[in-house]
Amino acid sequence: MPTQSKGWSPYLAGALSGLVSIGSVLIAGKYLGASTTFVRGAGMAERLYAPDVVTTLAYYIKEKPVFDWQFLFVCGIAAGAYLAARLYGDFKVQLVPDTWSARFGPSPWRRAAAAFVGGVIAMFGARLADGCPSGHGLSGMSQLAVSGYLAGAGFFIGGIVMARLLYRGK
């Protein structure tokens, strides 16, 4: 059985997240958010194959597929996660987390299908809500917005329910 790392202090991680949020507003004049980047990225990729669709689709007229500060933010999330894991000493290359493999079995197709469906549902919800957990939850709470606290509570409740369903209360 693999060993579990202790992980970062939630107080330190929360404080650092707060500093990133403050820095984002001070430097870029923008609140944190990431889900729009994935849709814009899809638009940039689609522009290579069907540019006429991108120029006429109402969503891309509103949310232009561009390389902007938010795109760099998402790249920074990946780079920061890598750096944190290296600094903490628990970086490893692992294609499938042990708990995910235990839950969905040895079939890579079954695991891929579950991950794809989950990603589609998450992105649909983020676009339906016109933002993601970082946008509505973290940024909303940092502004002391009631909607931010309601969104944060909803994310935690949804996460708990899904974890109990997926992992059968383990």
N, C-alpha and C positions, 0 to 999 in steps of 0.2 A: 504494500500500500504506500502511495506517495506521501511524503511529508508536507504538511501545510506550513507555509511561511507565516510569520507573525503579521507582516504587513505594516504599513505606515500608521502612525497615530491618527485617529480620525480628527483630533483637534488640530494637528499640524496640517493635514490635508485640507480641512475646512478653512483654516486661516489662509493657506496658500491660494485656495480657490477664490476666497474673498479678495485677496490682493490682485489676482488676475482680473477679476470683475471690475475692480476699481481702476486698474491700469487700462483696461479696455475702454472705459468711459473717458478717462483722462487723455489717453493717447489717440484713440480712433474716434471718440465721440459716439461709440456704439455699445449697446448692451450685448452680453454673450448670447450666442445662438449658433446652431450648426446645421439644422436640417435643410435649410435653403441651399446650402452649399452642395449637397448631394443631388438635389434636383437641377441646380445650375450645372453641375458636372455632367449630368446626363444630357443636358442641352448642348454642352460643349462637344460631347462625344457624338450626339445625334447630328450636330452641325456638319460633321465630316461626311456623313452618309446621306442626309436629307436636309440640306440647308433651307429649302423652301418651307418645310414643315416648321422649323424653328422660327423663321421670320413671320409666319402667319398664326402660330398657336397663341391663343390669348394669354396663357400662363407665362410664356416666354417674353411676351411683349411687356408684361408687368414685372417679371423677375428675369431680367436679361442674363443669359448665361455668360458671365464674365469671371475673370480671375481677380478677386478683390480681397479685402482684409479678412473676410470670413473664411475664404478658401485657405489663407495662410493660417488662420486660427485652427482649422481642422488638421492641417499638416502639422501644426505645433502640438496638437493633442497626441498624435502618433509619435512624434519625436520626443515629446516630454515623457510619454509612457515608457518608451525605450530607455531614455536616459535615467528615469527613476528606477526602473528594474535593474539596470546595470549598476547604478550607485548603491542600491539596496542589496545587491548580490543575489537576487533570485530570478535573473533573466534566464530563460531557456527557450529553445525553439521547440514548440509543441503544436502540431497541426490540430489536434482535437483535445480539449480539456478532458481530464479523467471523468469528471461527473457527467459531462455531456455524452461521452462514449458509453458510460455505464447506463445512462437513461435511454439512449436511442440505439444502442447495440453496435455491432461491428460493421454494419453496412454503411459505406460512405454515402450511398445514394439516399438512404433514409435520413441520415444526419443532415445532408445537404438540403433535402426537401424541407425538413423541419426548420433549418436555419433560414432558408429562403422565404418560407411562409411567414415565419416570425418577423423577418425584416420587412416584408411587404406590409404586414399589419401595422408594424411600428411606424413605417414611413407614411402610410395612409393616415394613421392617427395624427402624426405630426403635421402633415399638410392640412388635414381637416381642421385642426386646432390653430392653424396658421403659425406654427412654431413647435419647438421641441422642448424636452424637459429642461435643458439649460436655458432656453429662451424664456419659457413661462415660469419655470420653477426658480432657478437660481437668480435670474435677472429680476423677476417679479418680486421675489422675497427681498432682494437687496434694496428694492425701492419701497418696501413695506406695503406692497399692494395685496389686498385681500385675495385677488384672483391668483397671485403668485403662491400664496399659502394654500389655497384650495387646490391649485394644480399640483403643488408638491405633495400634498396629502394624497391626492388621487394617484400620483405616480407610485408612491410607497404602497398604498393599498393594492393597486393593480399588480405591482411587483410581488408582493407577498402572496396574493391569490394565485398568480401564475406559477410562482416557485412551488407552492404547495400542490398545484395540479400537476406540474411537470415532474416534480421529484417526489411526489406522493408523501409529503410531510416529513421527509428525511432531513 
